[in-house]
Amino acid sequence: MTGEPIDPTGFNPLAMVDMWEDMHALVAAWESKHSANPAVAAAALEEFAAALVQRPKPF
């Protein structure tokens, strides 16, 4: 982890609903485009999430 708070001040938890809806549509499109099944999509998302947490801060 980066040491950042998981729930920063001012974050609206209801925004997570929008994120889930967006991610569901994105994953469905990705599965269709690459003829992937849900297990492959889940593995890809796990790798992406791990990289997202560890990405460097922009300058």
Secondary structure, 3 states (H helix, E strand, C coil): CCCCCCCCCCCCCCHHHHHHHHHHHHHHHHHHHHCCCHHHHHHHHHHHHHHHHHCCCCC
